[in-house]
C-alpha cells in the first residue's frame, strides 16, 4: 500500500495536526510550513 506508515514509524509521535481543505490554492502548504517552522522554533520538535 503506497503512503502507508511503516509499523513503529510513528511510535514516538504524540500529536498529529491535519491541515485539510477540499479546495486547491487555499494555502495548505504555506500553513503547514509556517506551523512546522514555528513549532520547531518553539522547541516542540526533537
C-alpha positions as CSV (number, residue, x, y, z in Angstrom):
1,X,0.0,0.0,0.0
2,X,1.6,3.3,-1.1
3,X,1.8,6.0,1.5
4,X,1.1,3.7,4.5
5,X,3.2,4.3,7.6
6,X,5.6,1.5,8.5
7,X,4.9,-0.2,11.8
8,X,6.6,1.7,14.6
9,X,7.4,4.6,12.3
10,X,5.1,6.9,14.3
11,X,5.7,5.3,17.7
12,X,7.2,8.5,19.2
13,X,4.5,10.8,17.7
14,X,2.2,12.2,20.4
15,X,0.1,14.6,18.3
16,X,-0.8,14.8,14.6
17,X,-2.1,18.1,13.2
18,X,-4.1,17.9,10.0
19,X,-4.3,20.8,7.6
20,X,-7.1,20.0,5.2
21,X,-9.3,21.6,2.6
22,X,-11.4,20.3,-0.2
23,X,-10.3,23.1,-2.5
24,X,-7.0,23.8,-4.1
25,X,-5.0,27.0,-3.8
26,X,-6.1,27.9,-0.3
27,X,-2.6,27.9,1.3
28,X,-2.4,24.4,2.9
29,X,1.3,24.1,2.1
30,X,2.1,27.6,3.4
31,X,0.2,27.0,6.6
32,X,1.9,23.6,7.1
33,X,5.3,25.0,6.5
34,X,4.9,28.0,8.7
35,X,3.4,25.9,11.5
36,X,6.3,23.4,11.3
37,X,8.8,26.3,11.5
38,X,7.0,27.9,14.4
39,X,6.8,24.7,16.4
40,X,10.5,24.0,15.6
41,X,11.5,27.5,16.8
42,X,9.4,26.9,20.0
43,X,11.4,23.7,20.6
44,X,8.5,21.4,20.1
45,X,10.4,19.0,17.8
46,X,13.2,16.8,19.0
